[in-house]
């Protein structure tokens, strides 16, 4: 306990992945984000572009966001019996939307 280990997990990373994916579709700025050491999304029926995960490990690896806009945002997260859900709300209606497109992807080794 209190150490990074290798085992089955994913709860905290699922939270990081969801928050990162939501923020990619907003005006919020990502200040710190760490990728997984492998692609965590399945290739079969893939709906998420490569490199859209954000790993978290308490006190070592973080996901940090900053709001540089004049808009107030609220991040709601909740669980049901099967899924983790999230939504990002604003205090004013937005006049634009964001889409994530993947082009010319490649895989590179970036771990030492």
C-alpha positions as CSV (number, residue, x, y, z in Angstrom):
1,X,0.0,0.0,0.0
2,X,1.2,3.5,-0.8
3,X,3.5,2.3,-3.6
4,X,3.1,2.1,-7.4
5,X,2.7,-1.6,-8.3
6,X,1.8,-3.7,-11.3
7,X,-1.7,-5.3,-11.0
8,X,-5.2,-5.2,-12.4
9,X,-6.7,-1.8,-11.7
10,X,-8.2,1.0,-13.7
11,X,-10.7,2.9,-11.5
12,X,-8.6,5.9,-11.1
13,X,-7.3,5.9,-14.7
14,X,-10.9,5.6,-15.9
15,X,-11.7,8.7,-14.0
16,X,-8.6,10.5,-15.5
17,X,-9.6,9.3,-19.0
18,X,-13.1,10.6,-18.7
19,X,-12.1,14.0,-17.3
20,X,-9.4,14.4,-20.0
21,X,-11.9,13.5,-22.8
22,X,-14.4,15.9,-21.5
23,X,-11.9,18.7,-21.2
24,X,-10.6,18.1,-24.7
25,X,-14.1,19.2,-25.8
26,X,-14.0,22.5,-23.9
27,X,-12.2,25.8,-23.6
28,X,-10.4,24.6,-20.5
29,X,-6.6,24.3,-20.7
30,X,-4.7,21.2,-19.8
31,X,-1.6,22.1,-17.8
32,X,-0.4,18.6,-16.9
33,X,-1.3,15.2,-18.4
34,X,0.5,11.9,-18.4
35,X,-0.2,9.2,-21.0
36,X,-0.5,5.5,-20.2
37,X,2.5,3.3,-21.0
38,X,0.3,1.4,-23.5
39,X,-2.9,2.1,-25.4
40,X,-5.8,1.3,-23.0
41,X,-8.6,1.4,-25.6
42,X,-9.3,-1.7,-27.7
43,X,-8.6,-1.5,-31.4
44,X,-11.7,-3.5,-32.2
45,X,-14.6,-1.0,-32.7
46,X,-12.4,1.8,-31.5
47,X,-14.3,5.1,-31.0
48,X,-11.6,7.0,-29.1
49,X,-8.5,8.3,-31.1
50,X,-5.1,7.1,-30.0
51,X,-3.5,9.0,-27.1
52,X,-6.7,10.1,-25.5
53,X,-6.1,8.6,-22.1
54,X,-4.8,10.3,-19.0
55,X,-3.2,8.1,-16.3
56,X,-3.3,9.1,-12.6
57,X,-1.2,7.8,-9.7
58,X,-1.7,9.6,-6.4
59,X,1.2,11.8,-5.5
60,X,3.2,10.9,-8.6
61,X,1.3,11.5,-11.8
62,X,-1.5,14.1,-12.2
63,X,-4.0,15.7,-14.5
64,X,-4.1,19.4,-14.0
65,X,-6.5,21.9,-15.7
66,X,-6.9,25.6,-15.6
67,X,-9.8,27.8,-16.7
68,X,-8.4,30.8,-18.6
69,X,-11.9,31.9,-19.7
70,X,-14.6,34.1,-18.2
71,X,-17.0,31.2,-18.2
72,X,-17.8,29.3,-15.0
73,X,-17.5,25.5,-15.5
74,X,-18.8,22.7,-13.3
75,X,-17.7,19.1,-13.7
76,X,-20.3,16.6,-12.6
77,X,-19.2,12.9,-12.1
78,X,-21.3,10.0,-11.0
79,X,-21.5,6.2,-10.9
80,X,-24.4,3.9,-11.6
81,X,-24.4,0.1,-11.3
82,X,-22.3,-0.3,-14.4
83,X,-20.7,3.0,-15.6
84,X,-18.8,6.1,-14.7
85,X,-20.5,9.2,-16.1
86,X,-19.5,12.8,-16.4
87,X,-20.7,16.1,-17.8
88,X,-19.2,19.6,-18.0
89,X,-21.7,22.4,-17.5
90,X,-21.3,26.2,-18.0
91,X,-23.1,29.2,-16.6
92,X,-23.9,30.5,-20.1
93,X,-25.0,28.8,-23.3
94,X,-22.0,28.1,-25.6
95,X,-22.1,29.1,-29.2
96,X,-19.5,26.5,-30.4
97,X,-18.7,22.9,-30.1
98,X,-15.5,20.8,-30.2
99,X,-14.7,17.6,-32.1
100,X,-11.6,15.4,-31.8
101,X,-10.1,14.2,-35.0
102,X,-7.2,11.8,-35.4
103,X,-4.9,12.1,-38.5
104,X,-1.6,10.6,-39.3
105,X,-1.2,8.7,-36.1
106,X,2.0,6.9,-35.2
107,X,3.3,4.9,-32.2
108,X,6.6,6.0,-30.7
109,X,8.4,4.7,-27.7
110,X,8.7,7.6,-25.2
111,X,9.4,5.8,-21.9
112,X,12.9,5.5,-20.6
